[in-house]
């Protein structure tokens, strides 16, 4: 895994787009600070920019420049069996390209070993959107991922999804309200 993560980090740092495993599905991603790469992710996925994107990180402190939680609040530690994407107030430098038409930003502390290693290798959160064309089923195995996206991303990172079995639950950080329940 070390060589593939190192190669993926080089691709990301050069402004590239990768496909990689996350907790429950394969994702498409790039560095959130590279607007050209973010636009490319949206183009590859055929995703409406108004929908916004999720950022994942290896730890809460990787979000320091990206989120603005009220009154010293912190993101909860991730639960290995129940990944949660939090809808949070964005930091002042978060562009509408990441937020979409929303006043908030979606973030998740990842528990997938490959995704965590990628975030650590680039010392940054990553854009993370499911590896599918907008409105189509998500790639849940590497063969489908390679067939659908291998020719349009700069690197497909080897690894397995897990430990969850599908997309994460989405919750509003300020209210605790579940906006999208987890798949069983």
C-alpha positions as CSV (number, residue, x, y, z in Angstrom):
1,X,0.0,0.0,0.0
2,X,2.9,2.4,0.8
3,X,4.0,2.7,-2.9
4,X,0.5,3.2,-4.2
5,X,-0.3,5.9,-1.5
6,X,3.0,7.6,-2.3
7,X,2.2,7.6,-6.0
8,X,-1.3,8.9,-5.3
9,X,0.1,11.7,-3.1
10,X,2.4,12.8,-5.9
11,X,-0.6,12.8,-8.4
12,X,-2.7,14.9,-5.9
13,X,0.1,17.3,-5.2
14,X,0.6,17.9,-9.0
15,X,-3.1,18.8,-9.3
16,X,-4.4,15.4,-10.3
17,X,-7.6,13.5,-9.7
18,X,-7.7,10.0,-8.2
19,X,-10.2,7.3,-7.6
20,X,-9.8,5.6,-4.2
21,X,-11.5,3.5,-1.6
22,X,-13.4,5.1,1.3
23,X,-15.5,3.6,4.2
24,X,-18.4,2.3,2.1
25,X,-17.9,3.2,-1.6
26,X,-15.1,4.2,-4.0
27,X,-14.6,7.9,-4.3
28,X,-13.3,10.4,-6.7
29,X,-11.1,13.1,-5.3
30,X,-8.4,15.8,-5.4
31,X,-7.0,18.5,-3.2
32,X,-9.7,20.9,-2.2
33,X,-7.3,23.9,-2.6
34,X,-6.9,23.2,-6.3
35,X,-10.0,24.7,-8.0
36,X,-9.0,23.3,-11.4
37,X,-8.8,19.8,-10.0
38,X,-12.2,20.3,-8.2
39,X,-13.8,21.4,-11.5
40,X,-12.3,18.3,-13.1
41,X,-13.9,16.0,-10.5
42,X,-17.2,17.7,-11.1
43,X,-16.8,17.3,-14.9
44,X,-15.8,13.6,-14.6
45,X,-18.8,12.9,-12.4
46,X,-21.1,15.1,-14.4
47,X,-22.1,16.6,-11.1
48,X,-24.0,19.9,-10.7
49,X,-21.6,22.3,-8.9
50,X,-24.6,23.6,-6.9
51,X,-24.7,20.3,-5.0
52,X,-21.4,20.8,-3.3
53,X,-18.8,18.2,-2.3
54,X,-17.6,16.3,0.8
55,X,-14.1,16.7,2.3
56,X,-12.6,13.8,4.2
57,X,-9.6,14.0,6.5
58,X,-7.5,11.7,8.7
59,X,-8.2,13.7,11.8
60,X,-10.3,16.7,12.9
61,X,-7.2,19.0,13.0
62,X,-6.8,18.6,9.2
63,X,-10.0,20.6,8.9
64,X,-8.7,23.5,10.9
65,X,-8.5,25.8,7.8
66,X,-11.7,24.5,6.3
67,X,-14.4,24.6,9.0
68,X,-15.5,27.1,11.7
69,X,-17.2,25.3,14.5
70,X,-18.9,27.5,17.1
71,X,-17.5,28.1,20.6
72,X,-14.6,25.7,20.6
73,X,-16.8,22.7,19.5
74,X,-15.0,19.8,17.9
75,X,-16.0,17.0,15.5
76,X,-16.8,13.8,17.3
77,X,-14.3,10.9,17.0
78,X,-15.3,8.6,14.1
79,X,-17.2,5.4,14.8
80,X,-15.6,2.5,12.8
81,X,-18.9,0.8,12.1
82,X,-21.0,3.9,11.5
83,X,-19.3,6.7,9.4
84,X,-20.9,10.1,9.7
85,X,-20.5,13.0,7.3
86,X,-21.1,16.3,9.2
87,X,-22.7,19.4,7.8
88,X,-20.7,22.2,9.4
89,X,-20.1,26.0,9.1
90,X,-17.3,26.5,6.6
91,X,-14.1,28.4,7.3
92,X,-13.7,31.8,5.6
93,X,-11.6,30.4,2.7
94,X,-14.0,27.7,1.6
95,X,-15.1,28.5,-2.0
96,X,-18.6,28.0,-3.3
97,X,-17.1,25.3,-5.6
98,X,-16.8,23.1,-2.5
99,X,-20.0,24.3,-0.7
100,X,-22.2,24.5,-3.8
101,X,-25.3,26.5,-3.2
102,X,-25.2,25.7,0.5
103,X,-24.0,27.9,3.4
104,X,-22.4,24.9,5.0
105,X,-19.7,22.3,4.2
106,X,-19.8,18.5,4.4
107,X,-16.9,16.9,6.2
108,X,-16.0,13.4,7.5
109,X,-13.1,12.0,9.5
110,X,-12.4,8.9,7.5
111,X,-11.7,5.5,9.0
112,X,-10.7,3.7,5.8
113,X,-7.0,2.9,6.1
114,X,-6.2,3.9,2.5
115,X,-8.1,7.1,2.6
116,X,-6.5,8.0,5.9
117,X,-3.0,7.3,4.5
118,X,-3.8,9.5,1.5
119,X,-4.8,12.5,3.7
120,X,-1.7,12.0,5.9
121,X,0.6,11.7,2.9
122,X,-0.6,15.1,1.4
123,X,-1.2,16.7,4.8
124,X,-4.6,17.9,3.7
125,X,-8.2,16.9,3.5
126,X,-9.4,15.5,0.2
127,X,-12.4,16.1,-1.9
128,X,-14.5,12.9,-1.7
129,X,-17.5,12.3,-3.9
130,X,-18.8,8.9,-4.7
131,X,-17.3,7.2,-7.8
132,X,-20.3,7.3,-10.1
133,X,-21.8,9.4,-12.8
134,X,-24.4,11.7,-11.2
135,X,-27.6,9.8,-10.7
136,X,-26.1,6.4,-11.6
137,X,-25.1,3.5,-9.2
138,X,-21.9,3.9,-7.2
139,X,-18.9,1.8,-8.1
140,X,-18.7,-0.8,-5.3
141,X,-15.9,-3.0,-6.7
142,X,-12.5,-2.3,-8.3
143,X,-13.4,-3.9,-11.6
144,X,-16.3,-1.5,-12.1
145,X,-14.3,1.4,-10.8
146,X,-11.4,0.7,-13.2
147,X,-13.8,0.2,-16.2
148,X,-15.8,3.4,-15.5
149,X,-13.1,5.8,-14.4
150,X,-9.6,4.3,-15.1
151,X,-9.2,6.2,-18.4
152,X,-10.5,9.6,-17.0
153,X,-8.7,9.9,-13.6
154,X,-4.9,10.2,-13.2
155,X,-4.6,7.2,-10.8
156,X,-6.8,4.5,-9.4
157,X,-5.5,3.7,-5.9
158,X,-5.5,0.0,-5.0
159,X,-7.4,-0.9,-1.8
160,X,-10.7,-2.0,-0.5
161,X,-13.7,-0.1,0.8
162,X,-14.7,-0.6,4.3
163,X,-15.5,-1.0,7.1
164,X,-19.0,0.3,6.2
165,X,-21.3,-1.2,3.5
166,X,-22.4,1.9,1.7
167,X,-22.5,5.7,1.8
168,X,-22.2,7.4,5.1
169,X,-24.9,8.9,7.2
170,X,-25.2,12.7,6.9
171,X,-25.9,14.8,10.0
172,X,-26.2,18.5,10.7
173,X,-23.5,19.3,13.2
174,X,-25.4,22.2,14.9
175,X,-28.8,20.3,15.3
176,X,-27.8,16.7,15.2
177,X,-30.6,16.1,12.7
178,X,-30.0,13.1,10.4
179,X,-30.2,14.4,6.8
180,X,-29.4,11.0,5.2
181,X,-29.6,7.8,7.1
182,X,-26.9,5.2,6.7
183,X,-27.6,2.2,4.4
184,X,-28.0,-1.0,6.3
